[in-house]
Amino acid sequence: MRPSTAALADAFHAALNAAEAYVGATAPNPPVGCVALDADGLVLACEAHQKAGAAHAEAAVIAACGRRGLNQRIHTLIVTLEPCNHAGRTPPCVEAILATPAKSVWIGARDPNPRVAGGGAGRLAAAGLEISFWHELDHSDASGLKQRADRLVAPFATWCALGRPWLTVKQAIAAGGGMIPPGGRGTFTSQSSLVLAHRLRRRADAIITGSGCILVDDPAFTVRHIADHAGKHRKLAILDRRRRTPRSYVEAAKARGFDVVIGSDLRGLLRELADAGVIEALVEAGPTVLAAFLEHDLWDEHVVIRQSPIPGDQDTVDVRARPAF
């Protein structure tokens, strides 16, 4: 017996959903989800990596099975990212898998870290496990599921390959074409656009802005319209060539939980963030800083929110994204 194609596809969905709930909580690790199935395709456990230093998804699933007395029923493991084969803050996941009776492992995306790429899959295959990748599944959802798995690991892949965070540039444009909210208002976008903006903040490890934005808007940059990750501390990176950022603003930002970094060089600031373990950053800034990112091709996702010219209508949201590594 082995899980059916339908059971495998359902498990892929479940693993992705579990991982996506922790996007923004795991840096400098990528978010990962894992599902354990028995030979009939029944779900034994579904877990996700929740934060750096905590159990990886595979180890968490195996531990959950152990608590329920189900370890000996583990037949197939579904994981969004290739299991690690090296020791870091936690032991190698491949060793935890090999300690179970698992017969096969389905992998969503390969590990993009060039220092360990392929090591996990190779180690498991050498031990006799059947290793498969999601795109190989003969199911109509396979391509879309693989794309979701790739997007999950894209910030980590960018961090590994380019030595900088994955950069999401958010740009809000008023109906009249400007980017400055009318006097006395903090925004001109709709409620749905505000929720989107705060979702982008939630998944970011750092917010990047400019001193001009701070002087004009005094922005809080906190996550307010949705629940944030518990205990999340972001960096607030401020491009400030003329050192105009008020000390009072910096102190207030620290009181809101931010680790404030001020720099005068854009690429140097990105390197500093990457060195600090930031794998995804959100650019929320005024026209000058936004233009610098776009003109220097420093973006991976460009989100443009356009206010409707008709009062009360929904804003238009356009998203451009580069292919994941």
C-alpha positions, 0 to 999 in steps of 0.5 A: 500500500502507498498513499494515493495521488489525491492523498498526496496532493491534499498533503501538499496543500496542508504542508503549504498552508502550515508553512505559510502561516509562519511566513515572516516568523522564521528568519534567517530560516525559511518557512517549512511545512511537513505532513506525515502520512500512513500507507493508506494516505491518512494524515498522522501529523502536520507541523511547521517550522515556527521560528529559528532555533525551534524544531524544523518541520520534519522533526516537529511532525515526527515528535507529534507522531511520537506523542500520539503513539503513531511513529510506526505508522509513518510511511510517507513524509511530505515536506515543502523544502528539501530536508537538511543534512547538516547540524545547525541550531538543531540536528539534521532532519535527515537523521530524524527521518531515518530513525522512522520507518518512512519509505518515501519522501516528497519534496516541494523545493530543493534546498537553495543553499549552495553549501548544502544543496542536494545533500538531504535528498541524496542522503535519504536516497542513499539510505534506500528511501524513495525520493520524489519531487512535487512537480513529478506528481501526476495531478492537476494541482502539481504545477501550482503547488510547486510554485507555492513551494518555490515562493516560500523559499524564494527569500531564503534563496535570494539571501543565499545567492545574492547576499541581500534580502528579498525586496518587496517594493510597495507603492501607493498611487493616488487617483490624481497620480501623486503619492502623498496623502492629503493633509491630516490623513495618513493614507488615501487607500481603501481598507482592503489595501490597508490590510494588504499592506499590513500583510506585507509588513507581517511577512517582512523581517525589516522595513526600509524607508527614507528620512524624508518619509519619516519627516513628512509622515511620522509613520509607525510601521507597525502591524495593526490591521491583522494579527502579528507574529507573537514576539516578532522584532523587526528592523527598521532600516532608514536611508538617511544621507544627511542624518535628518532622522530625529532622535525622538523618532528613533527612540519611539521606534525602538519603544515600538519594538524595532531595531533601528538601523540608519545608513547612507548607502543603499547597497551597504544597508542591504548587506548589513540587513542580510548579515543580520539575518534579514531574508525579506524586507519591505520597502515603504518610502517616498518617491525618491527612495522608491525610485532608487530601488526601481532604477537600480533594479533592486526589487523582487516583488513590486506591489502597486496600489492605485486609488480608484478615481471613483469614491468608494470603489476598490483600489486596483492592485498590480503585482510584478514578481521575479521568478523564484530561484 
